[in-house]
Amino acid sequence: MENKYPQKPGIDFILKQAFFYWNKTLIFQLIFSIMYFGIFMTVFFFCDMKYGIFGQLNEVSKYLKDGTQVYLTELNKMAVTDGFQSFSLWMMGTAIFLYPLNVGFFQIFRKIDLGEKRELGDLLVGYNGINFFKYVGFYIFWYFVYRFTIPTVILAVIWVCVTLFVTPLMFFMDKRIFEAISLNIRALRMFFIEIFVCAIVAVIFKYVGFALFFVGGLLTFPFWNAMIYSLYKTIFTEKR
């Protein structure tokens, strides 16, 4: 497959297209969130029972009355304990395991374009065979780079931007990680304003459901995938 860059699209078109895909898949958005948070929170509470993280945080919070510096010092002490390190590894592993769940939306959105019937099993396409190892491998690489760049904020934002299309490029064009990143950077140079504005809208809408009405977040949380697909579909042209 090859790719090319068409005439620059309008931001309004990309946004309308993203909301169209999101609106057409509300039931899948809900199921995705229930599965995602259901598994994540189950592991979270299991680990809390095993390592007593809530109890430790409660003890550390008592140092707030002694000032921010003292509180942060005690928090850092807790962070290097074996229990907290194990807890962090469990949560990181859970996030990595759940990442391929996002890939299912690209399958569903493509079926909408083709007029094909969507099925619940489409959400699990990222776990099929070699797919699981491809996307988990990418997310492990992405996560560790992100973890080292997050303290700077700006580098973390740049990292998110230069890897925005890696997953759909891997899924639809069978690109390797670094080849996909290269194409992503080229697209970012040509469509920076469009990508930046749409990414901001996606982040805001993704979490607005939790801010305004908590349960609504189950529907808005996966919106990010619809925006990525809308941008990908508009910027890249697949050719067999």
PyRosetta script that sets phi, psi and omega in degrees:
from pyrosetta import init, pose_from_sequence

init()
pose = pose_from_sequence("MENKYPQKPGIDFILKQAFFYWNKTLIFQLIFSIMYFGIFMTVFFFCDMKYGIFGQLNEVSKYLKDGTQVYLTELNKMAVTDGFQSFSLWMMGTAIFLYPLNVGFFQIFRKIDLGEKRELGDLLVGYNGINFFKYVGFYIFWYFVYRFTIPTVILAVIWVCVTLFVTPLMFFMDKRIFEAISLNIRALRMFFIEIFVCAIVAVIFKYVGFALFFVGGLLTFPFWNAMIYSLYKTIFTEKR")
pose.set_psi(1, 147.4)
pose.set_omega(1, 178.3)
pose.set_phi(2, -119.8)
pose.set_psi(2, 169.1)
pose.set_omega(2, 177.0)
pose.set_phi(3, -135.9)
pose.set_psi(3, 155.8)
pose.set_omega(3, 176.5)
pose.set_phi(4, -147.7)
pose.set_psi(4, 164.4)
pose.set_omega(4, -177.0)
pose.set_phi(5, -113.1)
pose.set_psi(5, 115.2)
pose.set_omega(5, -177.8)
pose.set_phi(6, -80.4)
pose.set_psi(6, -176.1)
pose.set_omega(6, 177.1)
pose.set_phi(7, -59.3)
pose.set_psi(7, 144.7)
pose.set_omega(7, -175.2)
pose.set_phi(8, -57.0)
pose.set_psi(8, 131.2)
pose.set_omega(8, 179.9)
pose.set_phi(9, -83.7)
pose.set_psi(9, 162.4)
pose.set_omega(9, 176.5)
pose.set_phi(10, -84.8)
pose.set_psi(10, 145.2)
pose.set_omega(10, -179.6)
pose.set_phi(11, -61.7)
pose.set_psi(11, -38.5)
pose.set_omega(11, -179.0)
pose.set_phi(12, -61.9)
pose.set_psi(12, -37.6)
pose.set_omega(12, 179.0)
pose.set_phi(13, -65.5)
pose.set_psi(13, -44.4)
pose.set_omega(13, -179.5)
pose.set_phi(14, -62.6)
pose.set_psi(14, -43.2)
pose.set_omega(14, -179.6)
pose.set_phi(15, -64.9)
pose.set_psi(15, -45.9)
pose.set_omega(15, 179.6)
pose.set_phi(16, -61.3)
pose.set_psi(16, -39.2)
pose.set_omega(16, -179.7)
pose.set_phi(17, -66.1)
pose.set_psi(17, -41.5)
pose.set_omega(17, 179.4)
pose.set_phi(18, -63.3)
pose.set_psi(18, -44.9)
pose.set_omega(18, 179.6)
pose.set_phi(19, -67.9)
pose.set_psi(19, -29.5)
pose.set_omega(19, 176.1)
pose.set_phi(20, -63.3)
pose.set_psi(20, -49.4)
pose.set_omega(20, 179.6)
pose.set_phi(21, -63.0)
pose.set_psi(21, -40.9)
pose.set_omega(21, 179.4)
pose.set_phi(22, -63.2)
pose.set_psi(22, -45.8)
pose.set_omega(22, -178.6)
pose.set_phi(23, -65.0)
pose.set_psi(23, -32.4)
pose.set_omega(23, -178.7)
pose.set_phi(24, -77.6)
pose.set_psi(24, -10.8)
pose.set_omega(24, -174.9)
pose.set_phi(25, -128.0)
pose.set_psi(25, 32.0)
pose.set_omega(25, -176.0)
pose.set_phi(26, -58.0)
pose.set_psi(26, -39.9)
pose.set_omega(26, -179.3)
pose.set_phi(27, -65.0)
pose.set_psi(27, -36.5)
pose.set_omega(27, 177.7)
pose.set_phi(28, -71.6)
pose.set_psi(28, -34.6)
pose.set_omega(28, 176.7)
pose.set_phi(29, -61.4)
pose.set_psi(29, -43.1)
pose.set_omega(29, -178.5)
pose.set_phi(30, -66.5)
pose.set_psi(30, -45.5)
pose.set_omega(30, -179.8)
pose.set_phi(31, -63.0)
pose.set_psi(31, -41.9)
pose.set_omega(31, 177.7)
pose.set_phi(32, -56.5)
pose.set_psi(32, -50.3)
pose.set_omega(32, -177.0)
pose.set_phi(33, -64.6)
pose.set_psi(33, -40.0)
pose.set_omega(33, 179.0)
pose.set_phi(34, -63.6)
pose.set_psi(34, -43.4)
pose.set_omega(34, 178.6)
pose.set_phi(35, -65.7)
pose.set_psi(35, -46.2)
pose.set_omega(35, -176.3)
pose.set_phi(36, -62.6)
pose.set_psi(36, -55.4)
pose.set_omega(36, -177.0)
pose.set_phi(37, -72.2)
pose.set_psi(37, -30.4)
pose.set_omega(37, 178.1)
pose.set_phi(38, -61.3)
pose.set_psi(38, -48.8)
pose.set_omega(38, 179.6)
pose.set_phi(39, -69.0)
pose.set_psi(39, -44.7)
pose.set_omega(39, -176.8)
pose.set_phi(40, -61.7)
pose.set_psi(40, -47.2)
pose.set_omega(40, -177.7)
pose.set_phi(41, -71.9)
pose.set_psi(41, -30.9)
pose.set_omega(41, 175.9)
pose.set_phi(42, -62.1)
pose.set_psi(42, -46.4)
pose.set_omega(42, 178.3)
pose.set_phi(43, -65.2)
pose.set_psi(43, -39.9)
pose.set_omega(43, -179.0)
pose.set_phi(44, -59.2)
pose.set_psi(44, -50.1)
pose.set_omega(44, -177.7)
pose.set_phi(45, -71.4)
pose.set_psi(45, -32.9)
pose.set_omega(45, 175.2)
pose.set_phi(46, -61.3)
pose.set_psi(46, -44.6)
pose.set_omega(46, -179.6)
pose.set_phi(47, -69.0)
pose.set_psi(47, -34.0)
pose.set_omega(47, 177.6)
pose.set_phi(48, -64.8)
pose.set_psi(48, -41.5)
pose.set_omega(48, 178.1)
pose.set_phi(49, -64.3)
pose.set_psi(49, -34.7)
pose.set_omega(49, -177.1)
pose.set_phi(50, -78.2)
pose.set_psi(50, -39.5)
pose.set_omega(50, -174.0)
pose.set_phi(51, -111.6)
pose.set_psi(51, -6.8)
pose.set_omega(51, 176.5)
pose.set_phi(52, 63.1)
pose.set_psi(52, 41.0)
pose.set_omega(52, -176.4)
pose.set_phi(53, -64.8)
pose.set_psi(53, -43.2)
pose.set_omega(53, 179.7)
pose.set_phi(54, -59.4)
pose.set_psi(54, -41.8)
pose.set_omega(54, 179.5)
pose.set_phi(55, -63.1)
pose.set_psi(55, -41.4)
pose.set_omega(55, 178.7)
pose.set_phi(56, -65.3)
pose.set_psi(56, -41.9)
pose.set_omega(56, 178.7)
pose.set_phi(57, -63.7)
pose.set_psi(57, -37.0)
pose.set_omega(57, 178.5)
pose.set_phi(58, -64.2)
pose.set_psi(58, -40.0)
pose.set_omega(58, 178.3)
pose.set_phi(59, -66.8)
pose.set_psi(59, -42.8)
pose.set_omega(59, -179.2)
pose.set_phi(60, -65.9)
pose.set_psi(60, -35.5)
pose.set_omega(60, -178.4)
pose.set_phi(61, -62.0)
pose.set_psi(61, -21.3)
pose.set_omega(61, 179.3)
pose.set_phi(62, -65.5)
pose.set_psi(62, -20.8)
pose.set_omega(62, -178.9)
pose.set_phi(63, -81.5)
pose.set_psi(63, -3.9)
pose.set_omega(63, 178.2)
pose.set_phi(64, -59.2)
pose.set_psi(64, -33.2)
pose.set_omega(64, -178.6)
pose.set_phi(65, -67.5)
pose.set_psi(65, -17.7)
pose.set_omega(65, -179.6)
pose.set_phi(66, -92.0)
pose.set_psi(66, 1.0)
pose.set_omega(66, 178.5)
pose.set_phi(67, 111.8)
pose.set_psi(67, 158.6)
pose.set_omega(67, -177.4)
pose.set_phi(68, -62.2)
pose.set_psi(68, -42.2)
pose.set_omega(68, -177.3)
pose.set_phi(69, -61.8)
pose.set_psi(69, -43.9)
pose.set_omega(69, 179.7)
pose.set_phi(70, -65.4)
pose.set_psi(70, -41.7)
pose.set_omega(70, -179.9)
pose.set_phi(71, -61.8)
pose.set_psi(71, -45.8)
pose.set_omega(71, -179.6)
pose.set_phi(72, -65.6)
pose.set_psi(72, -34.9)
pose.set_omega(72, 178.1)
pose.set_phi(73, -63.6)
pose.set_psi(73, -44.8)
pose.set_omega(73, 179.3)
pose.set_phi(74, -68.7)
pose.set_psi(74, -34.9)
pose.set_omega(74, 178.2)
pose.set_phi(75, -64.7)
pose.set_psi(75, -40.9)
pose.set_omega(75, 178.5)
pose.set_phi(76, -65.6)
pose.set_psi(76, -35.8)
pose.set_omega(76, 177.2)
pose.set_phi(77, -63.1)
pose.set_psi(77, -41.2)
pose.set_omega(77, 179.1)
pose.set_phi(78, -66.3)
pose.set_psi(78, -35.8)
pose.set_omega(78, -176.2)
pose.set_phi(79, -66.0)
pose.set_psi(79, -23.2)
pose.set_omega(79, -178.0)
pose.set_phi(80, -98.4)
pose.set_psi(80, 4.0)
pose.set_omega(80, 177.9)
pose.set_phi(81, -73.1)
pose.set_psi(81, 155.3)
pose.set_omega(81, -179.3)
pose.set_phi(82, -60.8)
pose.set_psi(82, -39.2)
pose.set_omega(82, -179.0)
pose.set_phi(83, -63.2)
pose.set_psi(83, -44.6)
pose.set_omega(83, -179.1)
pose.set_phi(84, -69.5)
pose.set_psi(84, -37.2)
pose.set_omega(84, 178.0)
pose.set_phi(85, -63.8)
pose.set_psi(85, -41.4)
pose.set_omega(85, 177.8)
pose.set_phi(86, -65.4)
pose.set_psi(86, -42.1)
pose.set_omega(86, 177.3)
pose.set_phi(87, -58.2)
pose.set_psi(87, -45.2)
pose.set_omega(87, -179.7)
pose.set_phi(88, -62.3)
pose.set_psi(88, -40.2)
pose.set_omega(88, 179.3)
pose.set_phi(89, -65.6)
pose.set_psi(89, -40.1)
pose.set_omega(89, 176.8)
pose.set_phi(90, -61.1)
pose.set_psi(90, -45.7)
pose.set_omega(90, -177.5)
pose.set_phi(91, -69.0)
pose.set_psi(91, -38.4)
pose.set_omega(91, 177.3)
pose.set_phi(92, -64.5)
pose.set_psi(92, -44.1)
pose.set_omega(92, 178.6)
pose.set_phi(93, -62.4)
pose.set_psi(93, -36.7)
pose.set_omega(93, 178.3)
pose.set_phi(94, -66.0)
pose.set_psi(94, -44.0)
pose.set_omega(94, 178.7)
pose.set_phi(95, -61.5)
pose.set_psi(95, -40.8)
pose.set_omega(95, 178.6)
pose.set_phi(96, -64.8)
pose.set_psi(96, -44.1)
pose.set_omega(96, 179.7)
pose.set_phi(97, -62.4)
pose.set_psi(97, -35.2)
pose.set_omega(97, -176.2)
pose.set_phi(98, -81.6)
pose.set_psi(98, -15.9)
pose.set_omega(98, -175.2)
pose.set_phi(99, -56.2)
pose.set_psi(99, -45.5)
pose.set_omega(99, -179.1)
pose.set_phi(100, -57.7)
pose.set_psi(100, -15.4)
pose.set_omega(100, 178.0)
pose.set_phi(101, -62.0)
pose.set_psi(101, -29.6)
pose.set_omega(101, 178.9)
pose.set_phi(102, -66.7)
pose.set_psi(102, -31.3)
pose.set_omega(102, -176.5)
pose.set_phi(103, -61.4)
pose.set_psi(103, -31.4)
pose.set_omega(103, -179.1)
pose.set_phi(104, -56.3)
pose.set_psi(104, -31.8)
pose.set_omega(104, -179.8)
pose.set_phi(105, -65.6)
pose.set_psi(105, -34.4)
pose.set_omega(105, 178.5)
pose.set_phi(106, -64.9)
pose.set_psi(106, -36.8)
pose.set_omega(106, 174.7)
pose.set_phi(107, -63.9)
pose.set_psi(107, -43.6)
pose.set_omega(107, -178.5)
pose.set_phi(108, -67.1)
pose.set_psi(108, -44.5)
pose.set_omega(108, 179.5)
pose.set_phi(109, -63.4)
pose.set_psi(109, -38.6)
pose.set_omega(109, 177.8)
pose.set_phi(110, -65.3)
pose.set_psi(110, -37.7)
pose.set_omega(110, 177.7)
pose.set_phi(111, -64.8)
pose.set_psi(111, -33.8)
pose.set_omega(111, 175.9)
pose.set_phi(112, -62.4)
pose.set_psi(112, -44.5)
pose.set_omega(112, 179.1)
pose.set_phi(113, -61.8)
pose.set_psi(113, -35.9)
pose.set_omega(113, -177.0)
pose.set_phi(114, -89.0)
pose.set_psi(114, -4.3)
pose.set_omega(114, -179.7)
pose.set_phi(115, 71.8)
pose.set_psi(115, 25.5)
pose.set_omega(115, -179.1)
pose.set_phi(116, -95.0)
pose.set_psi(116, 159.7)
pose.set_omega(116, -178.7)
pose.set_phi(117, -73.4)
pose.set_psi(117, 131.2)
pose.set_omega(117, 176.7)
pose.set_phi(118, -89.7)
pose.set_psi(118, 142.5)
pose.set_omega(118, -179.6)
pose.set_phi(119, -128.0)
pose.set_psi(119, 157.1)
pose.set_omega(119, 179.6)
pose.set_phi(120, -59.8)
pose.set_psi(120, -34.5)
pose.set_omega(120, 180.0)
pose.set_phi(121, -62.4)
pose.set_psi(121, -20.4)
pose.set_omega(121, 179.1)
pose.set_phi(122, -61.7)
pose.set_psi(122, -30.2)
pose.set_omega(122, 179.8)
pose.set_phi(123, -63.4)
pose.set_psi(123, -22.6)
pose.set_omega(123, -175.2)
pose.set_phi(124, -101.3)
pose.set_psi(124, 12.1)
pose.set_omega(124, -176.9)
pose.set_phi(125, -61.2)
pose.set_psi(125, -28.6)
pose.set_omega(125, 179.4)
pose.set_phi(126, -68.8)
pose.set_psi(126, -10.8)
pose.set_omega(126, 179.9)
pose.set_phi(127, -102.3)
pose.set_psi(127, 1.6)
pose.set_omega(127, -177.4)
pose.set_phi(128, -76.8)
pose.set_psi(128, 118.7)
pose.set_omega(128, 173.3)
pose.set_phi(129, 51.5)
pose.set_psi(129, -127.5)
pose.set_omega(129, -176.8)
pose.set_phi(130, -67.9)
pose.set_psi(130, -21.2)
pose.set_omega(130, -179.9)
pose.set_phi(131, -53.9)
pose.set_psi(131, -43.1)
pose.set_omega(131, -177.6)
pose.set_phi(132, -56.9)
pose.set_psi(132, -45.5)
pose.set_omega(132, -177.3)
pose.set_phi(133, -71.8)
pose.set_psi(133, -32.8)
pose.set_omega(133, 177.7)
pose.set_phi(134, -63.5)
pose.set_psi(134, -50.7)
pose.set_omega(134, -174.8)
pose.set_phi(135, -77.6)
pose.set_psi(135, -33.5)
pose.set_omega(135, 174.8)
pose.set_phi(136, -66.6)
pose.set_psi(136, -41.3)
pose.set_omega(136, 178.0)
pose.set_phi(137, -60.1)
pose.set_psi(137, -45.0)
pose.set_omega(137, 178.5)
pose.set_phi(138, -63.3)
pose.set_psi(138, -43.2)
pose.set_omega(138, -176.3)
pose.set_phi(139, -68.4)
pose.set_psi(139, -35.0)
pose.set_omega(139, 176.5)
pose.set_phi(140, -61.3)
pose.set_psi(140, -46.7)
pose.set_omega(140, 177.6)
pose.set_phi(141, -60.8)
pose.set_psi(141, -47.2)
pose.set_omega(141, -179.1)
pose.set_phi(142, -62.1)
pose.set_psi(142, -43.1)
pose.set_omega(142, -175.1)
pose.set_phi(143, -64.2)
pose.set_psi(143, -43.7)
pose.set_omega(143, -177.2)
pose.set_phi(144, -69.6)
pose.set_psi(144, -36.0)
pose.set_omega(144, 174.6)
pose.set_phi(145, -65.9)
pose.set_psi(145, -44.2)
pose.set_omega(145, 179.7)
pose.set_phi(146, -61.5)
pose.set_psi(146, -40.0)
pose.set_omega(146, -178.5)
pose.set_phi(147, -62.3)
pose.set_psi(147, -36.6)
pose.set_omega(147, -179.7)
pose.set_phi(148, -79.8)
pose.set_psi(148, -22.3)
pose.set_omega(148, -178.2)
pose.set_phi(149, -95.5)
pose.set_psi(149, -17.7)
pose.set_omega(149, -175.5)
pose.set_phi(150, -58.8)
pose.set_psi(150, -33.8)
pose.set_omega(150, 179.0)
pose.set_phi(151, -61.1)
pose.set_psi(151, -25.9)
pose.set_omega(151, -179.5)
pose.set_phi(152, -87.4)
pose.set_psi(152, -14.0)
pose.set_omega(152, -178.2)
pose.set_phi(153, 65.3)
pose.set_psi(153, -61.1)
pose.set_omega(153, -175.0)
pose.set_phi(154, -62.7)
pose.set_psi(154, -40.0)
pose.set_omega(154, 178.3)
pose.set_phi(155, -67.8)
pose.set_psi(155, -33.3)
pose.set_omega(155, 177.7)
pose.set_phi(156, -66.2)
pose.set_psi(156, -40.9)
pose.set_omega(156, 178.0)
pose.set_phi(157, -63.1)
pose.set_psi(157, -42.4)
pose.set_omega(157, 178.9)
pose.set_phi(158, -62.4)
pose.set_psi(158, -42.5)
pose.set_omega(158, -179.6)
pose.set_phi(159, -62.8)
pose.set_psi(159, -41.3)
pose.set_omega(159, 177.7)
pose.set_phi(160, -61.7)
pose.set_psi(160, -42.5)
pose.set_omega(160, -177.5)
pose.set_phi(161, -66.6)
pose.set_psi(161, -41.7)
pose.set_omega(161, -176.4)
pose.set_phi(162, -78.6)
pose.set_psi(162, -5.5)
pose.set_omega(162, 177.2)
pose.set_phi(163, -119.2)
pose.set_psi(163, 12.1)
pose.set_omega(163, -174.5)
pose.set_phi(164, -57.9)
pose.set_psi(164, -39.8)
pose.set_omega(164, -173.9)
pose.set_phi(165, -103.5)
pose.set_psi(165, 6.8)
pose.set_omega(165, -175.8)
pose.set_phi(166, -59.9)
pose.set_psi(166, -47.3)
pose.set_omega(166, -177.6)
pose.set_phi(167, -63.1)
pose.set_psi(167, -50.0)
pose.set_omega(167, 177.6)
pose.set_phi(168, -64.1)
pose.set_psi(168, -32.2)
pose.set_omega(168, 177.3)
pose.set_phi(169, -67.1)
pose.set_psi(169, -36.5)
pose.set_omega(169, 175.7)
pose.set_phi(170, -69.0)
pose.set_psi(170, -38.8)
pose.set_omega(170, -175.0)
pose.set_phi(171, -75.4)
pose.set_psi(171, -46.9)
pose.set_omega(171, -174.7)
pose.set_phi(172, -89.7)
pose.set_psi(172, -33.5)
pose.set_omega(172, -175.5)
pose.set_phi(173, -111.5)
pose.set_psi(173, -0.2)
pose.set_omega(173, 178.3)
pose.set_phi(174, 57.9)
pose.set_psi(174, 37.7)
pose.set_omega(174, 178.5)
pose.set_phi(175, -81.0)
pose.set_psi(175, 151.4)
pose.set_omega(175, 173.7)
pose.set_phi(176, -80.9)
pose.set_psi(176, 163.8)
pose.set_omega(176, -172.5)
pose.set_phi(177, -54.6)
pose.set_psi(177, -53.4)
pose.set_omega(177, -174.5)
pose.set_phi(178, -72.3)
pose.set_psi(178, -30.4)
pose.set_omega(178, 174.8)
pose.set_phi(179, -66.9)
pose.set_psi(179, -40.8)
pose.set_omega(179, 178.8)
pose.set_phi(180, -65.9)
pose.set_psi(180, -39.8)
pose.set_omega(180, 178.2)
pose.set_phi(181, -63.3)
pose.set_psi(181, -39.8)
pose.set_omega(181, 178.4)
pose.set_phi(182, -61.3)
pose.set_psi(182, -45.4)
pose.set_omega(182, 177.5)
pose.set_phi(183, -65.1)
pose.set_psi(183, -36.7)
pose.set_omega(183, 179.3)
pose.set_phi(184, -62.3)
pose.set_psi(184, -43.9)
pose.set_omega(184, 180.0)
pose.set_phi(185, -64.4)
pose.set_psi(185, -41.0)
pose.set_omega(185, 177.6)
pose.set_phi(186, -61.7)
pose.set_psi(186, -43.0)
pose.set_omega(186, 178.6)
pose.set_phi(187, -65.4)
pose.set_psi(187, -38.4)
pose.set_omega(187, -179.6)
pose.set_phi(188, -64.3)
pose.set_psi(188, -37.9)
pose.set_omega(188, 178.4)
pose.set_phi(189, -64.7)
pose.set_psi(189, -37.3)
pose.set_omega(189, -176.0)
pose.set_phi(190, -85.7)
pose.set_psi(190, -28.9)
pose.set_omega(190, -174.8)
pose.set_phi(191, -126.0)
pose.set_psi(191, 37.2)
pose.set_omega(191, -173.3)
pose.set_phi(192, -57.9)
pose.set_psi(192, -49.4)
pose.set_omega(192, -177.3)
pose.set_phi(193, -61.6)
pose.set_psi(193, -47.3)
pose.set_omega(193, -179.5)
pose.set_phi(194, -60.3)
pose.set_psi(194, -46.0)
pose.set_omega(194, -178.3)
pose.set_phi(195, -66.9)
pose.set_psi(195, -44.1)
pose.set_omega(195, -177.7)
pose.set_phi(196, -63.1)
pose.set_psi(196, -47.2)
pose.set_omega(196, -179.0)
pose.set_phi(197, -64.5)
pose.set_psi(197, -45.6)
pose.set_omega(197, -179.1)
pose.set_phi(198, -65.5)
pose.set_psi(198, -35.3)
pose.set_omega(198, 178.7)
pose.set_phi(199, -65.7)
pose.set_psi(199, -40.4)
pose.set_omega(199, 178.4)
pose.set_phi(200, -63.1)
pose.set_psi(200, -45.8)
pose.set_omega(200, 178.6)
pose.set_phi(201, -60.3)
pose.set_psi(201, -42.8)
pose.set_omega(201, -179.1)
pose.set_phi(202, -62.3)
pose.set_psi(202, -43.7)
pose.set_omega(202, -179.5)
pose.set_phi(203, -64.2)
pose.set_psi(203, -44.5)
pose.set_omega(203, -179.6)
pose.set_phi(204, -62.8)
pose.set_psi(204, -48.5)
pose.set_omega(204, -177.5)
pose.set_phi(205, -68.2)
pose.set_psi(205, -32.7)
pose.set_omega(205, -179.2)
pose.set_phi(206, -57.8)
pose.set_psi(206, -38.4)
pose.set_omega(206, -176.0)
pose.set_phi(207, -106.1)
pose.set_psi(207, -4.9)
pose.set_omega(207, -177.5)
pose.set_phi(208, -64.2)
pose.set_psi(208, -30.4)
pose.set_omega(208, 179.5)
pose.set_phi(209, -62.8)
pose.set_psi(209, -35.6)
pose.set_omega(209, 178.0)
pose.set_phi(210, -74.2)
pose.set_psi(210, -34.1)
pose.set_omega(210, -177.3)
pose.set_phi(211, -72.6)
pose.set_psi(211, -40.7)
pose.set_omega(211, -176.3)
pose.set_phi(212, -88.6)
pose.set_psi(212, -41.3)
pose.set_omega(212, -178.6)
pose.set_phi(213, -154.8)
pose.set_psi(213, 109.6)
pose.set_omega(213, -166.7)
pose.set_phi(214, -50.0)
pose.set_psi(214, -48.0)
pose.set_omega(214, -178.0)
pose.set_phi(215, -62.4)
pose.set_psi(215, -30.7)
pose.set_omega(215, 179.4)
pose.set_phi(216, -61.5)
pose.set_psi(216, -22.8)
pose.set_omega(216, 178.7)
pose.set_phi(217, -64.1)
pose.set_psi(217, -23.3)
pose.set_omega(217, 177.7)
pose.set_phi(218, -65.3)
pose.set_psi(218, -25.0)
pose.set_omega(218, 178.9)
pose.set_phi(219, -91.9)
pose.set_psi(219, -33.1)
pose.set_omega(219, -176.2)
pose.set_phi(220, -89.7)
pose.set_psi(220, -21.9)
pose.set_omega(220, -176.1)
pose.set_phi(221, -55.9)
pose.set_psi(221, -42.5)
pose.set_omega(221, -178.2)
pose.set_phi(222, -83.5)
pose.set_psi(222, 4.2)
pose.set_omega(222, -175.5)
pose.set_phi(223, -56.8)
pose.set_psi(223, -30.4)
pose.set_omega(223, -178.6)
pose.set_phi(224, -51.1)
pose.set_psi(224, -38.0)
pose.set_omega(224, -178.9)
pose.set_phi(225, -66.3)
pose.set_psi(225, -37.3)
pose.set_omega(225, 178.7)
pose.set_phi(226, -65.6)
pose.set_psi(226, -38.0)
pose.set_omega(226, 178.9)
pose.set_phi(227, -68.5)
pose.set_psi(227, -40.8)
pose.set_omega(227, 178.7)
pose.set_phi(228, -62.7)
pose.set_psi(228, -43.6)
pose.set_omega(228, -179.4)
pose.set_phi(229, -65.3)
pose.set_psi(229, -40.7)
pose.set_omega(229, 179.0)
pose.set_phi(230, -61.5)
pose.set_psi(230, -44.0)
pose.set_omega(230, 177.4)
pose.set_phi(231, -65.6)
pose.set_psi(231, -46.1)
pose.set_omega(231, -179.2)
pose.set_phi(232, -59.5)
pose.set_psi(232, -47.6)
pose.set_omega(232, -177.1)
pose.set_phi(233, -63.7)
pose.set_psi(233, -34.4)
pose.set_omega(233, -177.9)
pose.set_phi(234, -78.3)
pose.set_psi(234, -37.3)
pose.set_omega(234, -174.8)
pose.set_phi(235, -85.1)
pose.set_psi(235, -40.6)
pose.set_omega(235, -175.0)
pose.set_phi(236, -105.0)
pose.set_psi(236, 143.9)
pose.set_omega(236, 175.1)
pose.set_phi(237, -119.0)
pose.set_psi(237, 121.9)
pose.set_omega(237, -179.8)
pose.set_phi(238, -86.3)
pose.set_psi(238, 139.2)
pose.set_omega(238, -179.5)
pose.set_phi(239, -140.9)
pose.set_psi(239, 122.7)
pose.set_omega(239, 177.9)
pose.set_phi(240, -87.3)
pose.dump_pdb("model.pdb")
